């Protein structure tokens, strides 16, 4: 689980979005493959149609050649000029045929629709040799007609008598550029059809593009040509020299002549709609995802802002501010929480007020009778000292006075603890010179004999400290009375002070029993009293707690170093006033 509300929302979102993207990707993959397969299939069907049309045309020519041959050997026996005219008329009837010629059984052209051919011998040509060897008809591969600079091919048919002896050969020279009349298959965009010869060279392409002789070497450019020449229907892709683009192609054999027909289309064009659709879908999903993320961010903010306010409120309540109310309008659950919170803060505030009331009552209501007791005891003591009253009254009055003072101190401790705890303590800080302050404080210490044990040891250039004199006196008195209380009656107690950076460290050292190491961390705790001290010495275990609270309220800190049997030193720091000497 992520650590925040917004994080959790985003995780949920992610959990939803990842499958959607995966499904989309699967759809895209499926659609892409289907589209490819469909395109290959369409190309294959078209290639078959081209092959069939080409086949039919060759078939037509071969049949016409038979008619011409029969006319030449049979009834026609006309003079040369008339035979030439006859051949010209035939050639004119076929858009693709440039010339018909009549060759003798030895391969010499005797009649031709092209006068330049007459007298030439074609006995070395492979198609002629195939026919002479007994084939009914044969075709050449693509040739370059040097005279006219045209790519052409020849279809030759042998004419035989009833004994099968070759009488002559009819040839048709077909201009490959004119095959457009035969195969005008208009295709969308850059798609094409084509025919290649028995060596795999390009004979014709529609739409037509100018091709050099070398560029007709299709078998070198397209891996599907060779298997088609071997008699298989093939599909595949190749990069065409002409534009460097990848094409999806299907090729089928043209069986009668041993050539190949093909149909191709531009891969980028074919696949573009699929890719465009998918891009649109992904774009939409991305849009939705972004929207959802923004929404979850906003929702996260809506949730965290009131939580933040509640947190601040809780901190304020902890510091004693019960007046503030936290207001949350939405969501309902957080509004309820805020209401509960306000109610709770109110209740705590009430309790705190009650406690203040008690503290006030204790400090005033207990002190007033105590003051009366002290006053009366003082009066008795005074009179006893003047010998107006019996001696035992003096002893009694002294005992009453000591107890009353202790009680006063304890009441003060309880009140201070309550104030420290509720954060109600208000300091009255001012710059203070420690030397005179300590002198006076020690003077005021109860029991003048005890005060005599205290030595003061101040560093010479001590700066002024920033402190509330009344509170500082409580700190010093508490530490001193502990030092006096927990050490032998004749041992010395030292108050020392020295500057340390922008602070002054005050230390109270005694030569008492010391504090066991395991108890050292506990002595500043509220109501903590060490083992053994409980029965023998009086106290509430609040003195050091108050010391720490007051020192910390001044921005200082307290700590103790103690050695069993040797004594203890309590330290505390106070902020020094800069640039001034005390
Ligand atoms: P109290 O003195 O009322 O018991 P304090 O908070 O002043 O409470 O002190 C807590 C405890 O720490 C004392 O009970 C005592 O065991 C121990 N302690 C305090 N000061 C000294 C000291 N100077 N030497 C030895 N132990 C001390």
Boltz pocket constraint, residues with backbone or C-beta under 6 A from the ligand:
constraints:
  - pocket:
      binder: B
      contacts: [[A, 478], [A, 479], [A, 482], [A, 483], [A, 486], [A, 510], [A, 512], [A, 513], [A, 514], [A, 515], [A, 523], [A, 525], [A, 528], [A, 529], [A, 530], [A, 531], [A, 533], [A, 538], [A, 539], [A, 540], [A, 541], [A, 542], [A, 543], [A, 544], [A, 545], [A, 568]]
      max_distance: 6.0
